[in-house]
Amino acid sequence: MVFQHFVEHQQEDNSISFLQFLDIHYLHGSPKDADYDRDMQLPFKKSADCVSVMVSAAVAEQLVMTLEYPVFFVKQDKIELDHNKPLSSCLSNIWQPPKYC
């Protein structure tokens, strides 16, 4: 419908671009002009063309986790790199497999 109506406007004024067509029909409300009935057939011009969906989810009030092994967090204020080593050798220590103590 959009492209058919655009062609109709181009037949009246062949200098109109598609962006100008969209601007006329979607950015300035719905003025009652000569082709108002045809304009209202365009998508998203009436609220019946739009769909609204509401989704709700149930969320547990409280999440409880128990750990078998104690977890310790160590606060480190500043990370210092050894500038005598290349940076890539410092970063490679991150990519070690997990260890079980």
Secondary structure as a PSIPRED ss2 file (coil, helix, strand):
# PSIPRED VFORMAT (PSIPRED V4.0)

   1 M C   1.000  0.000  0.000
   2 V H   0.000  1.000  0.000
   3 F H   0.000  1.000  0.000
   4 Q H   0.000  1.000  0.000
   5 H H   0.000  1.000  0.000
   6 F H   0.000  1.000  0.000
   7 V H   0.000  1.000  0.000
   8 E H   0.000  1.000  0.000
   9 H H   0.000  1.000  0.000
  10 Q H   0.000  1.000  0.000
  11 Q H   0.000  1.000  0.000
  12 E H   0.000  1.000  0.000
  13 D C   1.000  0.000  0.000
  14 N C   1.000  0.000  0.000
  15 S C   1.000  0.000  0.000
  16 I C   1.000  0.000  0.000
  17 S C   1.000  0.000  0.000
  18 F H   0.000  1.000  0.000
  19 L H   0.000  1.000  0.000
  20 Q H   0.000  1.000  0.000
  21 F H   0.000  1.000  0.000
  22 L H   0.000  1.000  0.000
  23 D H   0.000  1.000  0.000
  24 I H   0.000  1.000  0.000
  25 H H   0.000  1.000  0.000
  26 Y H   0.000  1.000  0.000
  27 L C   1.000  0.000  0.000
  28 H C   1.000  0.000  0.000
  29 G C   1.000  0.000  0.000
  30 S C   1.000  0.000  0.000
  31 P C   1.000  0.000  0.000
  32 K C   1.000  0.000  0.000
  33 D C   1.000  0.000  0.000
  34 A C   1.000  0.000  0.000
  35 D C   1.000  0.000  0.000
  36 Y H   0.000  1.000  0.000
  37 D H   0.000  1.000  0.000
  38 R H   0.000  1.000  0.000
  39 D H   0.000  1.000  0.000
  40 M C   1.000  0.000  0.000
  41 Q C   1.000  0.000  0.000
  42 L C   1.000  0.000  0.000
  43 P C   1.000  0.000  0.000
  44 F C   1.000  0.000  0.000
  45 K C   1.000  0.000  0.000
  46 K C   1.000  0.000  0.000
  47 S H   0.000  1.000  0.000
  48 A H   0.000  1.000  0.000
  49 D H   0.000  1.000  0.000
  50 C C   1.000  0.000  0.000
  51 V C   1.000  0.000  0.000
  52 S C   1.000  0.000  0.000
  53 V C   1.000  0.000  0.000
  54 M C   1.000  0.000  0.000
  55 V C   1.000  0.000  0.000
  56 S C   1.000  0.000  0.000
  57 A C   1.000  0.000  0.000
  58 A C   1.000  0.000  0.000
  59 V C   1.000  0.000  0.000
  60 A C   1.000  0.000  0.000
  61 E C   1.000  0.000  0.000
  62 Q C   1.000  0.000  0.000
  63 L C   1.000  0.000  0.000
  64 V C   1.000  0.000  0.000
  65 M C   1.000  0.000  0.000
  66 T C   1.000  0.000  0.000
  67 L C   1.000  0.000  0.000
  68 E C   1.000  0.000  0.000
  69 Y C   1.000  0.000  0.000
  70 P C   1.000  0.000  0.000
  71 V C   1.000  0.000  0.000
  72 F C   1.000  0.000  0.000
  73 F C   1.000  0.000  0.000
  74 V C   1.000  0.000  0.000
  75 K C   1.000  0.000  0.000
  76 Q C   1.000  0.000  0.000
  77 D C   1.000  0.000  0.000
  78 K C   1.000  0.000  0.000
  79 I C   1.000  0.000  0.000
  80 E C   1.000  0.000  0.000
  81 L C   1.000  0.000  0.000
  82 D C   1.000  0.000  0.000
  83 H C   1.000  0.000  0.000
  84 N C   1.000  0.000  0.000
  85 K C   1.000  0.000  0.000
  86 P C   1.000  0.000  0.000
  87 L H   0.000  1.000  0.000
  88 S H   0.000  1.000  0.000
  89 S H   0.000  1.000  0.000
  90 C H   0.000  1.000  0.000
  91 L H   0.000  1.000  0.000
  92 S H   0.000  1.000  0.000
  93 N H   0.000  1.000  0.000
  94 I H   0.000  1.000  0.000
  95 W C   1.000  0.000  0.000
  96 Q C   1.000  0.000  0.000
  97 P C   1.000  0.000  0.000
  98 P C   1.000  0.000  0.000
  99 K C   1.000  0.000  0.000
 100 Y C   1.000  0.000  0.000
 101 C C   1.000  0.000  0.000
